[in-house]
C-alpha cells in the first residue's frame, strides 16, 4: 500500500510535458533547449530557475543522467542561453531543484 501511495504522489506532482508552461525567451538556442528539456517536463521548470552558470552546468549534467540528450557541441550554447535568460540576476532569488 505504501508503494502505491508513493507512486501516486510522484505521478500527481510531476510536471507532464503536455502542460504548455511559460514560453522560453527567443534566442539562438531556444528551440534546442526546448526540445531537449520538454520531453520530460514543461518549460515552467526552466523559467522558474535562476541559477549561476556553474549551477546550470550541474543541472544539465543531472538531466543528462536522467536521459536528456544535450550534444557536446551545443553545451556552451545551452549554458549561454540559460544563464542569460535564467541567471541569478533574472529572478528574485536563485532556486535549485
Secondary structure, DSSP 4 states (H G I P E B T S, - for coil): -HHHHHHHHHHHHS--TTS--SPPPPSTTHHHHHHHHTTTS-THHHHT----HHHHHHHHHHHHHTT----GGGHHHHHHHHHHHHSGGGSSS----
